[in-house]
Amino acid sequence: MKKQQEHNLRPPRHIAIIMDGNGRWAKQRNLPRTAGHAAGAEAFRRTANYCRTLGVEYLTVYAFSTENWKRSAEEVAGIMKLLGAYLREALADMEKNHVRFKFFGDLSRLSPELRKLCEEAERSSGVYHDVQVNFCLNYGGRDEIVKAAQQAARDVAAGLLKPEDLDEARFSGYLYSADVPDPELIIRPSGELRTSNFLLWQSAYSEYVFMDVLWPDFAPEHLDQAIEQYHRRNRRFGGV
């Protein structure tokens, strides 16, 4: 934080993070993958608190993808247990932290208990406007676009929308991220160099920063470094 104050670098309004590397972190330490996810949950808490300190308005994190169901039942259950524990903690501390929660993804596949926690977190936190954390949960970028196209088609069939009136702005309103500005900065730790089906529509002009650090080891100084890289970019949006 001190470094950013010295350089007078304002954080982007919206930062998104692909939280990757939990399994490899655990493997390096001869621990079960669930231990890596627990360490990753702590990294999320650190990062979310730091973003709030910096004045970031929106933080979107890739918590569980539509493809993650392919993992072992034990690992999936461990991830869902951690998420449930975090949401209970967040609900208990809501009045203190003033964090607004949103969930991007198809929640219908979650357990009734976890789905209820997600719905309660969204509803109870709706009065707060300091910082909004968007959890991408059972989320895939392609799946999001397909579902948006299906809803637009239903609206056309119902006479609520003319095909020629469907432009980029209106289509964005059918996405999970409706009313949320696109992320200016997307960070992927772990050393992987791919987007992994994350915010495909919203990332059209996002700046990507790939970092060779596993997510459980991600610390405030890594976020500082990513923001510094972001400010060195020339964001032309197709212009010159």
C-alpha positions as CSV (number, residue, x, y, z in Angstrom):
1,M,0.0,0.0,0.0
2,K,2.8,2.4,0.8
3,K,4.4,1.8,-2.6
4,Q,1.1,2.7,-4.4
5,Q,0.8,5.9,-2.3
6,E,4.3,7.0,-3.2
7,H,3.6,6.5,-6.9
8,N,0.1,7.8,-6.7
9,L,-1.3,4.8,-8.6
10,R,-5.1,4.5,-8.4
11,P,-6.3,0.9,-8.6
12,P,-8.5,-0.1,-11.4
13,R,-12.2,0.2,-10.6
14,H,-12.8,-3.5,-11.4
15,I,-10.2,-6.2,-10.8
16,A,-10.8,-9.9,-11.7
17,I,-8.7,-12.8,-10.6
18,I,-8.4,-16.4,-11.8
19,M,-7.5,-18.1,-8.5
20,D,-5.2,-20.8,-9.8
21,G,-2.6,-23.1,-8.3
22,N,-4.1,-24.5,-5.1
23,G,-3.5,-28.1,-6.1
24,R,0.1,-27.6,-7.2
25,W,0.8,-25.7,-4.0
26,A,-0.5,-28.6,-2.0
27,K,1.4,-31.2,-4.1
28,Q,4.7,-29.3,-3.5
29,R,4.2,-29.7,0.2
30,N,3.0,-33.3,0.1
31,L,-0.4,-32.2,1.3
32,P,-3.9,-33.2,0.1
33,R,-5.4,-30.9,-2.6
34,T,-8.1,-29.8,0.0
35,A,-5.3,-28.3,2.0
36,G,-4.3,-26.2,-1.0
37,H,-7.9,-25.0,-1.4
38,A,-7.9,-24.0,2.3
39,A,-4.7,-22.0,1.8
40,G,-6.3,-20.5,-1.3
41,A,-9.3,-19.4,0.7
42,E,-7.0,-17.5,3.1
43,A,-5.3,-15.9,0.0
44,F,-8.8,-14.7,-1.1
45,R,-9.5,-13.2,2.3
46,R,-6.1,-11.3,2.2
47,T,-6.7,-10.1,-1.3
48,A,-10.3,-9.0,-0.8
49,N,-9.4,-7.1,2.3
50,Y,-6.5,-5.4,0.6
51,C,-8.7,-4.5,-2.4
52,R,-11.1,-2.8,0.0
53,T,-8.3,-0.9,1.6
54,L,-7.1,0.3,-1.8
55,G,-10.6,1.5,-2.9
56,V,-11.3,-1.2,-5.6
57,E,-15.0,-1.0,-6.3
58,Y,-15.5,-4.5,-7.9
59,L,-13.5,-7.7,-7.3
60,T,-14.5,-10.7,-9.4
61,V,-13.0,-14.1,-8.6
62,Y,-13.1,-17.4,-10.4
63,A,-14.2,-19.7,-7.5
64,F,-15.5,-22.8,-9.3
65,S,-15.9,-23.4,-13.1
66,T,-18.4,-25.5,-15.0
67,E,-15.5,-27.8,-15.8
68,N,-14.4,-28.2,-12.1
69,W,-17.1,-30.8,-11.6
70,K,-14.8,-33.3,-13.4
71,R,-12.6,-33.3,-10.2
72,S,-12.9,-36.0,-7.5
73,A,-16.1,-35.9,-5.4
74,E,-13.8,-35.4,-2.3
75,E,-12.2,-32.3,-3.8
76,V,-15.4,-30.8,-5.0
77,A,-17.0,-31.4,-1.5
78,G,-14.0,-29.7,0.1
79,I,-14.3,-26.7,-2.1
80,M,-18.0,-26.3,-1.4
81,K,-17.5,-26.8,2.3
82,L,-14.9,-23.9,2.3
83,L,-17.2,-21.7,0.4
84,G,-20.1,-22.4,2.8
85,A,-17.8,-21.6,5.8
86,Y,-16.7,-18.3,4.2
87,L,-20.3,-17.2,3.4
88,R,-21.4,-18.0,7.0
89,E,-18.5,-15.9,8.2
90,A,-19.3,-13.1,5.8
91,L,-22.9,-13.0,6.9
92,A,-21.9,-12.8,10.5
93,D,-19.4,-9.9,9.8
94,M,-21.5,-8.1,7.2
95,E,-22.4,-5.1,9.3
96,K,-18.7,-4.6,10.0
97,N,-17.2,-5.1,6.5
98,H,-20.0,-3.6,4.3
99,V,-19.2,-5.9,1.4
100,R,-21.8,-6.5,-1.3
101,F,-21.9,-10.0,-2.8
102,K,-23.0,-11.2,-6.2
103,F,-22.8,-14.6,-7.8
104,F,-22.2,-15.2,-11.5
105,G,-23.0,-18.7,-12.7
106,D,-25.7,-21.4,-12.6
107,L,-26.4,-22.0,-8.9
108,S,-29.0,-24.7,-9.6
109,R,-26.4,-27.4,-9.4
110,L,-25.3,-26.4,-5.9
111,S,-26.7,-28.1,-2.7
112,P,-29.9,-26.5,-1.4
113,E,-28.0,-25.3,1.7
114,L,-25.2,-23.6,-0.2
115,R,-27.6,-22.1,-2.7
116,K,-29.6,-20.7,0.2
117,L,-26.4,-19.1,1.7
118,C,-25.6,-17.5,-1.7
119,E,-29.1,-16.1,-2.0
120,E,-29.0,-14.8,1.6
121,A,-25.6,-13.2,1.1
122,E,-26.8,-11.4,-2.0
123,R,-30.0,-10.3,-0.4
124,S,-28.5,-9.2,2.9
125,S,-25.6,-7.3,1.4
126,G,-27.6,-5.5,-1.2
127,V,-27.7,-2.3,1.0
128,Y,-23.9,-1.9,0.9
129,H,-22.0,-0.1,-1.9
130,D,-18.4,0.3,-0.7
131,V,-17.1,-2.8,-2.6
132,Q,-18.8,-5.6,-4.5
133,V,-17.3,-9.1,-4.6
134,N,-18.5,-11.2,-7.5
135,F,-18.1,-14.9,-7.1
136,C,-18.0,-16.9,-10.4
137,L,-19.5,-20.2,-9.1
138,N,-20.4,-23.0,-11.5
139,Y,-19.4,-20.5,-14.1
140,G,-18.1,-20.7,-17.6
141,G,-17.8,-17.9,-20.1
142,R,-19.2,-19.8,-23.0
143,D,-22.1,-21.1,-20.9
144,E,-22.9,-17.6,-19.8
145,I,-23.0,-16.3,-23.4
146,V,-25.2,-19.3,-24.5
147,K,-27.6,-18.7,-21.7
148,A,-27.7,-15.0,-22.5
149,A,-28.4,-15.8,-26.2
150,Q,-31.2,-18.2,-25.2
151,Q,-32.9,-15.6,-23.1
152,A,-32.6,-13.0,-25.8
153,A,-34.2,-15.5,-28.3
154,R,-37.0,-16.1,-25.8
155,D,-37.6,-12.4,-25.6
156,V,-37.7,-12.1,-29.4
157,A,-40.2,-15.0,-29.6
158,A,-42.3,-13.3,-27.0
159,G,-42.4,-10.1,-28.9
160,L,-40.4,-8.2,-26.2
161,L,-37.4,-7.6,-28.4
162,K,-36.7,-7.0,-32.1
163,P,-33.6,-8.8,-33.4
164,E,-32.3,-5.5,-35.0
165,D,-32.5,-3.9,-31.5
166,L,-30.1,-6.4,-30.0
167,D,-26.8,-4.5,-29.8
168,E,-23.7,-5.0,-27.5
169,A,-25.1,-2.9,-24.7
170,R,-28.5,-4.7,-24.6
171,F,-26.8,-8.1,-24.9
172,S,-24.6,-7.3,-21.9
173,G,-27.8,-6.9,-19.9
174,Y,-28.5,-10.6,-20.4
175,L,-25.2,-11.7,-18.8
176,Y,-24.6,-12.5,-15.2
177,S,-22.6,-9.4,-15.0
178,A,-25.4,-7.0,-16.0
179,D,-24.9,-3.6,-14.4
180,V,-21.3,-4.4,-13.5
181,P,-18.6,-2.6,-15.5
182,D,-16.1,-4.7,-17.4
183,P,-12.9,-5.5,-15.6
184,E,-10.0,-3.3,-16.5
185,L,-7.4,-5.7,-15.0
186,I,-7.5,-9.5,-14.9
187,I,-4.8,-11.3,-12.9
188,R,-3.9,-14.9,-13.3
189,P,-1.3,-16.3,-10.9
190,S,0.2,-19.9,-11.1
191,G,2.3,-19.3,-14.2
192,E,-0.4,-20.6,-16.7
193,L,-1.0,-18.4,-19.8
194,R,-4.6,-18.9,-20.7
195,T,-8.0,-17.4,-19.9
196,S,-9.7,-20.7,-19.0
197,N,-13.2,-19.7,-20.1
198,F,-13.3,-16.7,-17.7
199,L,-15.3,-13.6,-18.5
200,L,-15.0,-14.1,-22.2
201,W,-17.4,-11.3,-23.2
202,Q,-16.4,-8.9,-20.4
203,S,-12.6,-9.2,-21.0
204,A,-12.7,-7.8,-24.6
205,Y,-10.4,-4.9,-23.6
206,S,-9.2,-6.0,-20.2
207,E,-5.5,-5.9,-19.4
208,Y,-4.1,-9.3,-18.4
209,V,-1.3,-9.8,-16.0
210,F,0.1,-13.4,-15.7
211,M,2.2,-14.0,-12.6
212,D,4.4,-16.9,-11.7
213,V,3.1,-17.3,-8.1
214,L,0.7,-20.0,-6.9
215,W,-2.6,-18.6,-5.6
216,P,-2.1,-19.6,-2.0
217,D,1.1,-17.5,-2.0
218,F,-0.5,-14.5,-3.6
219,A,0.1,-11.5,-1.3
220,P,-0.6,-7.7,-1.3
221,E,2.7,-7.0,-3.0
222,H,1.7,-9.2,-5.9
223,L,-1.4,-7.1,-6.4
224,D,0.7,-4.0,-6.2
225,Q,2.9,-5.4,-8.9
226,A,-0.1,-6.2,-11.1
227,I,-1.5,-2.7,-10.7
228,E,1.9,-1.2,-11.5
229,Q,2.0,-3.2,-14.8
230,Y,-1.6,-2.1,-15.5
231,H,-0.5,1.5,-15.3
232,R,2.4,0.9,-17.7
233,R,0.0,-0.3,-20.4
234,N,-1.3,2.0,-23.2
235,R,-5.0,1.3,-23.3
236,R,-6.0,2.4,-26.9
237,F,-9.2,0.4,-27.2
238,G,-8.6,-0.1,-30.9
239,G,-7.5,3.4,-31.6
240,V,-4.0,4.9,-32.0
